């Protein structure tokens, strides 16, 4: 059974930066497009960014130019570097394949942007 474990969230001031990570329990996900998603309080989960097995990236308009997704297949890890953070980026961040599979959702990592 595949497990995805997110980490690295925390409290950061507006304009700050944070890098979150997602470690997969298996190397088989290296052939898949991986994605980051987020869910803010009272809102539906939404797409943030994705990266193909070959490194092609795509971003939601709300984060374009501020967030960078990357992956290290040797470590079964996907990263999301978040810069110029805004209060509206506050959410629980999840990783999953793209498009997402229900059985792969993990616990996520909380990112709070506040002064």
SESEZA-737104 format. One record per atom (N, C-alpha, C): residue in three letters; atom name; residue number from 1; x, y, z. Coordinates in steps of 0.2 Angstrom, whole numbers, plus 5000, padded with zeros to 4 digits. Layout:
# residues N
@type ALA	atom CA	seq NUM	xx X	yy Y	zz Z;
...
END
This chain:
# residues 115
@type UNK	atom N	seq 1	xx 5004	yy 4994	zz 5000;
@type UNK	atom CA	seq 1	xx 5000	yy 5000	zz 5000;
@type UNK	atom C	seq 1	xx 5004	yy 5006	zz 5000;
@type UNK	atom N	seq 2	xx 5003	yy 5011	zz 4995;
@type UNK	atom CA	seq 2	xx 5007	yy 5017	zz 4995;
@type UNK	atom C	seq 2	xx 5005	yy 5022	zz 5000;
@type UNK	atom N	seq 3	xx 5010	yy 5025	zz 5004;
@type UNK	atom CA	seq 3	xx 5009	yy 5030	zz 5008;
@type UNK	atom C	seq 3	xx 5013	yy 5036	zz 5006;
@type UNK	atom N	seq 4	xx 5010	yy 5042	zz 5007;
@type UNK	atom CA	seq 4	xx 5013	yy 5048	zz 5006;
@type UNK	atom C	seq 4	xx 5013	yy 5052	zz 5012;
@type UNK	atom N	seq 5	xx 5019	yy 5055	zz 5014;
@type UNK	atom CA	seq 5	xx 5019	yy 5058	zz 5021;
@type UNK	atom C	seq 5	xx 5022	yy 5065	zz 5020;
@type UNK	atom N	seq 6	xx 5018	yy 5070	zz 5021;
@type UNK	atom CA	seq 6	xx 5020	yy 5077	zz 5020;
@type UNK	atom C	seq 6	xx 5023	yy 5080	zz 5027;
@type UNK	atom N	seq 7	xx 5027	yy 5084	zz 5026;
@type UNK	atom CA	seq 7	xx 5030	yy 5087	zz 5032;
@type UNK	atom C	seq 7	xx 5033	yy 5094	zz 5030;
@type UNK	atom N	seq 8	xx 5035	yy 5098	zz 5035;
@type UNK	atom CA	seq 8	xx 5039	yy 5104	zz 5034;
@type UNK	atom C	seq 8	xx 5034	yy 5111	zz 5035;
@type UNK	atom N	seq 9	xx 5028	yy 5110	zz 5036;
@type UNK	atom CA	seq 9	xx 5023	yy 5115	zz 5037;
@type UNK	atom C	seq 9	xx 5025	yy 5119	zz 5043;
@type UNK	atom N	seq 10	xx 5022	yy 5125	zz 5044;
@type UNK	atom CA	seq 10	xx 5023	yy 5129	zz 5050;
@type UNK	atom C	seq 10	xx 5019	yy 5136	zz 5050;
@type UNK	atom N	seq 11	xx 5021	yy 5140	zz 5054;
@type UNK	atom CA	seq 11	xx 5019	yy 5147	zz 5054;
@type UNK	atom C	seq 11	xx 5024	yy 5151	zz 5051;
@type UNK	atom N	seq 12	xx 5022	yy 5155	zz 5047;
@type UNK	atom CA	seq 12	xx 5027	yy 5160	zz 5043;
@type UNK	atom C	seq 12	xx 5024	yy 5167	zz 5042;
@type UNK	atom N	seq 13	xx 5027	yy 5172	zz 5043;
@type UNK	atom CA	seq 13	xx 5025	yy 5179	zz 5042;
@type UNK	atom C	seq 13	xx 5023	yy 5180	zz 5034;
@type UNK	atom N	seq 14	xx 5019	yy 5184	zz 5033;
@type UNK	atom CA	seq 14	xx 5018	yy 5186	zz 5026;
@type UNK	atom C	seq 14	xx 5024	yy 5189	zz 5023;
@type UNK	atom N	seq 15	xx 5025	yy 5187	zz 5016;
@type UNK	atom CA	seq 15	xx 5032	yy 5188	zz 5013;
@type UNK	atom C	seq 15	xx 5037	yy 5183	zz 5014;
@type UNK	atom N	seq 16	xx 5036	yy 5179	zz 5019;
@type UNK	atom CA	seq 16	xx 5041	yy 5174	zz 5020;
@type UNK	atom C	seq 16	xx 5041	yy 5168	zz 5016;
@type UNK	atom N	seq 17	xx 5046	yy 5163	zz 5017;
@type UNK	atom CA	seq 17	xx 5046	yy 5157	zz 5013;
@type UNK	atom C	seq 17	xx 5046	yy 5151	zz 5017;
@type UNK	atom N	seq 18	xx 5044	yy 5145	zz 5014;
@type UNK	atom CA	seq 18	xx 5044	yy 5139	zz 5017;
@type UNK	atom C	seq 18	xx 5045	yy 5133	zz 5012;
@type UNK	atom N	seq 19	xx 5048	yy 5128	zz 5014;
@type UNK	atom CA	seq 19	xx 5048	yy 5122	zz 5009;
@type UNK	atom C	seq 19	xx 5045	yy 5116	zz 5013;
@type UNK	atom N	seq 20	xx 5040	yy 5113	zz 5009;
@type UNK	atom CA	seq 20	xx 5037	yy 5107	zz 5012;
@type UNK	atom C	seq 20	xx 5039	yy 5101	zz 5008;
@type UNK	atom N	seq 21	xx 5039	yy 5095	zz 5011;
@type UNK	atom CA	seq 21	xx 5041	yy 5089	zz 5007;
@type UNK	atom C	seq 21	xx 5036	yy 5084	zz 5008;
@type UNK	atom N	seq 22	xx 5036	yy 5079	zz 5003;
@type UNK	atom CA	seq 22	xx 5032	yy 5073	zz 5003;
@type UNK	atom C	seq 22	xx 5036	yy 5067	zz 5001;
@type UNK	atom N	seq 23	xx 5036	yy 5062	zz 5006;
@type UNK	atom CA	seq 23	xx 5040	yy 5056	zz 5005;
@type UNK	atom C	seq 23	xx 5035	yy 5051	zz 5003;
@type UNK	atom N	seq 24	xx 5037	yy 5047	zz 4998;
@type UNK	atom CA	seq 24	xx 5033	yy 5041	zz 4996;
@type UNK	atom C	seq 24	xx 5036	yy 5035	zz 4999;
@type UNK	atom N	seq 25	xx 5031	yy 5030	zz 5000;
@type UNK	atom CA	seq 25	xx 5034	yy 5024	zz 5003;
@type UNK	atom C	seq 25	xx 5036	yy 5019	zz 4998;
@type UNK	atom N	seq 26	xx 5036	yy 5021	zz 4992;
@type UNK	atom CA	seq 26	xx 5038	yy 5016	zz 4986;
@type UNK	atom C	seq 26	xx 5041	yy 5020	zz 4981;
@type UNK	atom N	seq 27	xx 5046	yy 5017	zz 4977;
@type UNK	atom CA	seq 27	xx 5049	yy 5021	zz 4972;
@type UNK	atom C	seq 27	xx 5045	yy 5021	zz 4965;
@type UNK	atom N	seq 28	xx 5039	yy 5017	zz 4965;
@type UNK	atom CA	seq 28	xx 5035	yy 5016	zz 4959;
@type UNK	atom C	seq 28	xx 5032	yy 5023	zz 4957;
@type UNK	atom N	seq 29	xx 5031	yy 5027	zz 4962;
@type UNK	atom CA	seq 29	xx 5028	yy 5034	zz 4960;
@type UNK	atom C	seq 29	xx 5033	yy 5038	zz 4956;
@type UNK	atom N	seq 30	xx 5039	yy 5036	zz 4955;
@type UNK	atom CA	seq 30	xx 5044	yy 5040	zz 4951;
@type UNK	atom C	seq 30	xx 5041	yy 5040	zz 4944;
@type UNK	atom N	seq 31	xx 5037	yy 5036	zz 4941;
@type UNK	atom CA	seq 31	xx 5035	yy 5036	zz 4935;
@type UNK	atom C	seq 31	xx 5029	yy 5040	zz 4934;
@type UNK	atom N	seq 32	xx 5026	yy 5043	zz 4939;
@type UNK	atom CA	seq 32	xx 5020	yy 5046	zz 4939;
@type UNK	atom C	seq 32	xx 5021	yy 5054	zz 4939;
@type UNK	atom N	seq 33	xx 5016	yy 5058	zz 4937;
@type UNK	atom CA	seq 33	xx 5016	yy 5065	zz 4938;
@type UNK	atom C	seq 33	xx 5013	yy 5065	zz 4945;
@type UNK	atom N	seq 34	xx 5017	yy 5070	zz 4949;
@type UNK	atom CA	seq 34	xx 5015	yy 5071	zz 4956;
@type UNK	atom C	seq 34	xx 5012	yy 5078	zz 4957;
@type UNK	atom N	seq 35	xx 5008	yy 5079	zz 4962;
@type UNK	atom CA	seq 35	xx 5005	yy 5085	zz 4962;
@type UNK	atom C	seq 35	xx 5005	yy 5087	zz 4970;
@type UNK	atom N	seq 36	xx 5004	yy 5094	zz 4971;
@type UNK	atom CA	seq 36	xx 5003	yy 5097	zz 4977;
@type UNK	atom C	seq 36	xx 4996	yy 5100	zz 4977;
@type UNK	atom N	seq 37	xx 4992	yy 5099	zz 4982;
@type UNK	atom CA	seq 37	xx 4985	yy 5102	zz 4983;
@type UNK	atom C	seq 37	xx 4985	yy 5105	zz 4990;
@type UNK	atom N	seq 38	xx 4980	yy 5109	zz 4991;
@type UNK	atom CA	seq 38	xx 4979	yy 5112	zz 4997;
@type UNK	atom C	seq 38	xx 4971	yy 5113	zz 4999;
@type UNK	atom N	seq 39	xx 4970	yy 5113	zz 5005;
@type UNK	atom CA	seq 39	xx 4963	yy 5115	zz 5007;
@type UNK	atom C	seq 39	xx 4963	yy 5120	zz 5013;
@type UNK	atom N	seq 40	xx 4960	yy 5125	zz 5011;
@type UNK	atom CA	seq 40	xx 4959	yy 5131	zz 5016;
@type UNK	atom C	seq 40	xx 4953	yy 5129	zz 5020;
@type UNK	atom N	seq 41	xx 4952	yy 5132	zz 5026;
@type UNK	atom CA	seq 41	xx 4946	yy 5131	zz 5030;
@type UNK	atom C	seq 41	xx 4940	yy 5133	zz 5027;
@type UNK	atom N	seq 42	xx 4935	yy 5129	zz 5027;
@type UNK	atom CA	seq 42	xx 4929	yy 5131	zz 5024;
@type UNK	atom C	seq 42	xx 4929	yy 5130	zz 5016;
@type UNK	atom N	seq 43	xx 4934	yy 5128	zz 5013;
@type UNK	atom CA	seq 43	xx 4935	yy 5128	zz 5006;
@type UNK	atom C	seq 43	xx 4936	yy 5121	zz 5003;
@type UNK	atom N	seq 44	xx 4935	yy 5120	zz 4997;
@type UNK	atom CA	seq 44	xx 4937	yy 5113	zz 4994;
@type UNK	atom C	seq 44	xx 4944	yy 5113	zz 4993;
@type UNK	atom N	seq 45	xx 4946	yy 5107	zz 4992;
@type UNK	atom CA	seq 45	xx 4953	yy 5105	zz 4991;
@type UNK	atom C	seq 45	xx 4955	yy 5108	zz 4984;
@type UNK	atom N	seq 46	xx 4960	yy 5111	zz 4982;
@type UNK	atom CA	seq 46	xx 4962	yy 5113	zz 4976;
@type UNK	atom C	seq 46	xx 4969	yy 5111	zz 4974;
@type UNK	atom N	seq 47	xx 4970	yy 5111	zz 4967;
@type UNK	atom CA	seq 47	xx 4976	yy 5110	zz 4964;
@type UNK	atom C	seq 47	xx 4981	yy 5116	zz 4965;
@type UNK	atom N	seq 48	xx 4987	yy 5114	zz 4967;
@type UNK	atom CA	seq 48	xx 4992	yy 5120	zz 4967;
@type UNK	atom C	seq 48	xx 4998	yy 5119	zz 4962;
@type UNK	atom N	seq 49	xx 5001	yy 5113	zz 4961;
@type UNK	atom CA	seq 49	xx 5006	yy 5112	zz 4956;
@type UNK	atom C	seq 49	xx 5007	yy 5105	zz 4955;
@type UNK	atom N	seq 50	xx 5010	yy 5104	zz 4949;
@type UNK	atom CA	seq 50	xx 5011	yy 5097	zz 4947;
@type UNK	atom C	seq 50	xx 5018	yy 5096	zz 4943;
@type UNK	atom N	seq 51	xx 5021	yy 5090	zz 4944;
@type UNK	atom CA	seq 51	xx 5027	yy 5089	zz 4940;
@type UNK	atom C	seq 51	xx 5027	yy 5082	zz 4937;
@type UNK	atom N	seq 52	xx 5029	yy 5082	zz 4931;
@type UNK	atom CA	seq 52	xx 5029	yy 5075	zz 4927;
@type UNK	atom C	seq 52	xx 5035	yy 5071	zz 4929;
@type UNK	atom N	seq 53	xx 5036	yy 5065	zz 4927;
@type UNK	atom CA	seq 53	xx 5041	yy 5061	zz 4929;
@type UNK	atom C	seq 53	xx 5048	yy 5064	zz 4925;
@type UNK	atom N	seq 54	xx 5047	yy 5068	zz 4920;
@type UNK	atom CA	seq 54	xx 5052	yy 5071	zz 4916;
@type UNK	atom C	seq 54	xx 5054	yy 5078	zz 4919;
@type UNK	atom N	seq 55	xx 5050	yy 5080	zz 4924;
@type UNK	atom CA	seq 55	xx 5052	yy 5087	zz 4926;
@type UNK	atom C	seq 55	xx 5048	yy 5093	zz 4924;
@type UNK	atom N	seq 56	xx 5043	yy 5091	zz 4919;
@type UNK	atom CA	seq 56	xx 5039	yy 5097	zz 4917;
@type UNK	atom C	seq 56	xx 5034	yy 5099	zz 4922;
@type UNK	atom N	seq 57	xx 5033	yy 5106	zz 4923;
@type UNK	atom CA	seq 57	xx 5029	yy 5108	zz 4929;
@type UNK	atom C	seq 57	xx 5023	yy 5112	zz 4926;
@type UNK	atom N	seq 58	xx 5018	yy 5113	zz 4931;
@type UNK	atom CA	seq 58	xx 5013	yy 5117	zz 4929;
@type UNK	atom C	seq 58	xx 5010	yy 5119	zz 4936;
@type UNK	atom N	seq 59	xx 5007	yy 5126	zz 4936;
@type UNK	atom CA	seq 59	xx 5005	yy 5129	zz 4942;
@type UNK	atom C	seq 59	xx 4998	yy 5132	zz 4942;
@type UNK	atom N	seq 60	xx 4995	yy 5132	zz 4947;
@type UNK	atom CA	seq 60	xx 4989	yy 5136	zz 4948;
@type UNK	atom C	seq 60	xx 4991	yy 5143	zz 4947;
@type UNK	atom N	seq 61	xx 4986	yy 5147	zz 4944;
@type UNK	atom CA	seq 61	xx 4987	yy 5154	zz 4943;
@type UNK	atom C	seq 61	xx 4989	yy 5158	zz 4950;
@type UNK	atom N	seq 62	xx 4986	yy 5156	zz 4955;
@type UNK	atom CA	seq 62	xx 4986	yy 5159	zz 4962;
@type UNK	atom C	seq 62	xx 4993	yy 5159	zz 4965;
@type UNK	atom N	seq 63	xx 4997	yy 5154	zz 4962;
@type UNK	atom CA	seq 63	xx 5004	yy 5153	zz 4965;
@type UNK	atom C	seq 63	xx 5010	yy 5154	zz 4960;
@type UNK	atom N	seq 64	xx 5008	yy 5155	zz 4954;
@type UNK	atom CA	seq 64	xx 5013	yy 5155	zz 4948;
@type UNK	atom C	seq 64	xx 5018	yy 5161	zz 4950;
@type UNK	atom N	seq 65	xx 5024	yy 5159	zz 4949;
@type UNK	atom CA	seq 65	xx 5029	yy 5164	zz 4950;
@type UNK	atom C	seq 65	xx 5031	yy 5165	zz 4958;
@type UNK	atom N	seq 66	xx 5028	yy 5161	zz 4962;
@type UNK	atom CA	seq 66	xx 5030	yy 5162	zz 4969;
@type UNK	atom C	seq 66	xx 5031	yy 5155	zz 4972;
@type UNK	atom N	seq 67	xx 5028	yy 5149	zz 4969;
@type UNK	atom CA	seq 67	xx 5030	yy 5143	zz 4971;
@type UNK	atom C	seq 67	xx 5033	yy 5139	zz 4966;
@type UNK	atom N	seq 68	xx 5038	yy 5134	zz 4968;
@type UNK	atom CA	seq 68	xx 5041	yy 5130	zz 4964;
@type UNK	atom C	seq 68	xx 5041	yy 5123	zz 4966;
@type UNK	atom N	seq 69	xx 5039	yy 5118	zz 4962;
@type UNK	atom CA	seq 69	xx 5038	yy 5111	zz 4963;
@type UNK	atom C	seq 69	xx 5044	yy 5108	zz 4960;
@type UNK	atom N	seq 70	xx 5047	yy 5103	zz 4964;
@type UNK	atom CA	seq 70	xx 5053	yy 5099	zz 4962;
@type UNK	atom C	seq 70	xx 5052	yy 5092	zz 4964;
@type UNK	atom N	seq 71	xx 5056	yy 5087	zz 4962;
@type UNK	atom CA	seq 71	xx 5056	yy 5081	zz 4964;
@type UNK	atom C	seq 71	xx 5063	yy 5078	zz 4964;
@type UNK	atom N	seq 72	xx 5064	yy 5073	zz 4969;
@type UNK	atom CA	seq 72	xx 5071	yy 5069	zz 4969;
@type UNK	atom C	seq 72	xx 5069	yy 5062	zz 4969;
@type UNK	atom N	seq 73	xx 5069	yy 5059	zz 4963;
@type UNK	atom CA	seq 73	xx 5066	yy 5052	zz 4963;
@type UNK	atom C	seq 73	xx 5071	yy 5047	zz 4966;
@type UNK	atom N	seq 74	xx 5077	yy 5049	zz 4967;
@type UNK	atom CA	seq 74	xx 5081	yy 5044	zz 4971;
@type UNK	atom C	seq 74	xx 5079	yy 5044	zz 4979;
@type UNK	atom N	seq 75	xx 5076	yy 5049	zz 4981;
@type UNK	atom CA	seq 75	xx 5074	yy 5049	zz 4988;
@type UNK	atom C	seq 75	xx 5066	yy 5049	zz 4988;
@type UNK	atom N	seq 76	xx 5063	yy 5047	zz 4983;
@type UNK	atom CA	seq 76	xx 5056	yy 5046	zz 4983;
@type UNK	atom C	seq 76	xx 5052	yy 5052	zz 4986;
@type UNK	atom N	seq 77	xx 5055	yy 5058	zz 4984;
@type UNK	atom CA	seq 77	xx 5052	yy 5064	zz 4988;
@type UNK	atom C	seq 77	xx 5050	yy 5070	zz 4983;
@type UNK	atom N	seq 78	xx 5045	yy 5073	zz 4984;
@type UNK	atom CA	seq 78	xx 5043	yy 5079	zz 4980;
@type UNK	atom C	seq 78	xx 5043	yy 5085	zz 4985;
@type UNK	atom N	seq 79	xx 5045	yy 5091	zz 4982;
@type UNK	atom CA	seq 79	xx 5046	yy 5097	zz 4987;
@type UNK	atom C	seq 79	xx 5041	yy 5102	zz 4984;
@type UNK	atom N	seq 80	xx 5039	yy 5107	zz 4988;
@type UNK	atom CA	seq 80	xx 5036	yy 5113	zz 4986;
@type UNK	atom C	seq 80	xx 5039	yy 5119	zz 4990;
@type UNK	atom N	seq 81	xx 5043	yy 5123	zz 4986;
@type UNK	atom CA	seq 81	xx 5046	yy 5129	zz 4989;
@type UNK	atom C	seq 81	xx 5041	yy 5134	zz 4988;
@type UNK	atom N	seq 82	xx 5039	yy 5138	zz 4993;
@type UNK	atom CA	seq 82	xx 5034	yy 5143	zz 4993;
@type UNK	atom C	seq 82	xx 5038	yy 5149	zz 4995;
@type UNK	atom N	seq 83	xx 5038	yy 5154	zz 4991;
@type UNK	atom CA	seq 83	xx 5040	yy 5161	zz 4992;
@type UNK	atom C	seq 83	xx 5035	yy 5166	zz 4992;
@type UNK	atom N	seq 84	xx 5037	yy 5172	zz 4995;
@type UNK	atom CA	seq 84	xx 5032	yy 5178	zz 4995;
@type UNK	atom C	seq 84	xx 5025	yy 5175	zz 4997;
@type UNK	atom N	seq 85	xx 5025	yy 5172	zz 5003;
@type UNK	atom CA	seq 85	xx 5019	yy 5169	zz 5005;
@type UNK	atom C	seq 85	xx 5014	yy 5174	zz 5007;
@type UNK	atom N	seq 86	xx 5007	yy 5173	zz 5006;
@type UNK	atom CA	seq 86	xx 5002	yy 5177	zz 5008;
@type UNK	atom C	seq 86	xx 4997	yy 5174	zz 5013;
@type UNK	atom N	seq 87	xx 4993	yy 5178	zz 5017;
@type UNK	atom CA	seq 87	xx 4989	yy 5175	zz 5021;
@type UNK	atom C	seq 87	xx 4984	yy 5170	zz 5018;
@type UNK	atom N	seq 88	xx 4982	yy 5171	zz 5012;
@type UNK	atom CA	seq 88	xx 4977	yy 5167	zz 5008;
@type UNK	atom C	seq 88	xx 4981	yy 5160	zz 5006;
@type UNK	atom N	seq 89	xx 4987	yy 5160	zz 5007;
@type UNK	atom CA	seq 89	xx 4990	yy 5153	zz 5006;
@type UNK	atom C	seq 89	xx 4989	yy 5148	zz 5012;
@type UNK	atom N	seq 90	xx 4987	yy 5151	zz 5017;
@type UNK	atom CA	seq 90	xx 4985	yy 5147	zz 5023;
@type UNK	atom C	seq 90	xx 4981	yy 5141	zz 5022;
@type UNK	atom N	seq 91	xx 4983	yy 5135	zz 5023;
@type UNK	atom CA	seq 91	xx 4979	yy 5129	zz 5021;
@type UNK	atom C	seq 91	xx 4983	yy 5123	zz 5024;
@type UNK	atom N	seq 92	xx 4980	yy 5117	zz 5023;
@type UNK	atom CA	seq 92	xx 4983	yy 5111	zz 5024;
@type UNK	atom C	seq 92	xx 4985	yy 5109	zz 5017;
@type UNK	atom N	seq 93	xx 4992	yy 5107	zz 5016;
@type UNK	atom CA	seq 93	xx 4994	yy 5105	zz 5010;
@type UNK	atom C	seq 93	xx 4995	yy 5098	zz 5009;
@type UNK	atom N	seq 94	xx 4993	yy 5095	zz 5004;
@type UNK	atom CA	seq 94	xx 4994	yy 5088	zz 5003;
@type UNK	atom C	seq 94	xx 4997	yy 5086	zz 4996;
@type UNK	atom N	seq 95	xx 5001	yy 5080	zz 4996;
@type UNK	atom CA	seq 95	xx 5003	yy 5078	zz 4989;
@type UNK	atom C	seq 95	xx 4999	yy 5072	zz 4987;
@type UNK	atom N	seq 96	xx 4999	yy 5071	zz 4981;
@type UNK	atom CA	seq 96	xx 4996	yy 5065	zz 4978;
@type UNK	atom C	seq 96	xx 4998	yy 5064	zz 4971;
@type UNK	atom N	seq 97	xx 4997	yy 5059	zz 4968;
@type UNK	atom CA	seq 97	xx 4998	yy 5059	zz 4960;
@type UNK	atom C	seq 97	xx 4993	yy 5064	zz 4957;
@type UNK	atom N	seq 98	xx 4994	yy 5065	zz 4950;
@type UNK	atom CA	seq 98	xx 4990	yy 5069	zz 4947;
@type UNK	atom C	seq 98	xx 4988	yy 5065	zz 4941;
@type UNK	atom N	seq 99	xx 4981	yy 5065	zz 4940;
@type UNK	atom CA	seq 99	xx 4976	yy 5067	zz 4944;
@type UNK	atom C	seq 99	xx 4976	yy 5063	zz 4951;
@type UNK	atom N	seq 100	xx 4973	yy 5066	zz 4956;
@type UNK	atom CA	seq 100	xx 4974	yy 5062	zz 4963;
@type UNK	atom C	seq 100	xx 4970	yy 5056	zz 4963;
@type UNK	atom N	seq 101	xx 4972	yy 5051	zz 4967;
@type UNK	atom CA	seq 101	xx 4968	yy 5045	zz 4969;
@type UNK	atom C	seq 101	xx 4966	yy 5045	zz 4976;
@type UNK	atom N	seq 102	xx 4960	yy 5044	zz 4978;
@type UNK	atom CA	seq 102	xx 4957	yy 5044	zz 4984;
@type UNK	atom C	seq 102	xx 4962	yy 5041	zz 4989;
@type UNK	atom N	seq 103	xx 4964	yy 5035	zz 4988;
@type UNK	atom CA	seq 103	xx 4967	yy 5030	zz 4992;
@type UNK	atom C	seq 103	xx 4974	yy 5033	zz 4994;
@type UNK	atom N	seq 104	xx 4977	yy 5038	zz 4991;
@type UNK	atom CA	seq 104	xx 4984	yy 5041	zz 4992;
@type UNK	atom C	seq 104	xx 4984	yy 5047	zz 4996;
@type UNK	atom N	seq 105	xx 4978	yy 5050	zz 4998;
@type UNK	atom CA	seq 105	xx 4978	yy 5056	zz 5002;
@type UNK	atom C	seq 105	xx 4981	yy 5054	zz 5009;
@type UNK	atom N	seq 106	xx 4985	yy 5058	zz 5011;
@type UNK	atom CA	seq 106	xx 4988	yy 5058	zz 5018;
@type UNK	atom C	seq 106	xx 4986	yy 5063	zz 5023;
@type UNK	atom N	seq 107	xx 4989	yy 5064	zz 5028;
@type UNK	atom CA	seq 107	xx 4987	yy 5069	zz 5033;
@type UNK	atom C	seq 107	xx 4988	yy 5076	zz 5031;
@type UNK	atom N	seq 108	xx 4993	yy 5077	zz 5027;
@type UNK	atom CA	seq 108	xx 4994	yy 5084	zz 5025;
@type UNK	atom C	seq 108	xx 4999	yy 5087	zz 5030;
@type UNK	atom N	seq 109	xx 5001	yy 5093	zz 5028;
@type UNK	atom CA	seq 109	xx 5005	yy 5098	zz 5033;
@type UNK	atom C	seq 109	xx 5002	yy 5105	zz 5033;
@type UNK	atom N	seq 110	xx 5001	yy 5107	zz 5039;
@type UNK	atom CA	seq 110	xx 4998	yy 5114	zz 5040;
@type UNK	atom C	seq 110	xx 5003	yy 5119	zz 5038;
@type UNK	atom N	seq 111	xx 5001	yy 5124	zz 5034;
@type UNK	atom CA	seq 111	xx 5004	yy 5130	zz 5033;
@type UNK	atom C	seq 111	xx 5000	yy 5136	zz 5035;
@type UNK	atom N	seq 112	xx 5003	yy 5140	zz 5039;
@type UNK	atom CA	seq 112	xx 4999	yy 5146	zz 5042;
@type UNK	atom C	seq 112	xx 5003	yy 5152	zz 5040;
@type UNK	atom N	seq 113	xx 5000	yy 5157	zz 5037;
@type UNK	atom CA	seq 113	xx 5004	yy 5163	zz 5035;
@type UNK	atom C	seq 113	xx 5000	yy 5169	zz 5039;
@type UNK	atom N	seq 114	xx 5004	yy 5171	zz 5044;
@type UNK	atom CA	seq 114	xx 5001	yy 5176	zz 5048;
@type UNK	atom C	seq 114	xx 5006	yy 5180	zz 5052;
@type UNK	atom N	seq 115	xx 5004	yy 5187	zz 5053;
@type UNK	atom CA	seq 115	xx 5009	yy 5191	zz 5057;
@type UNK	atom C	seq 115	xx 5007	yy 5191	zz 5064;
END
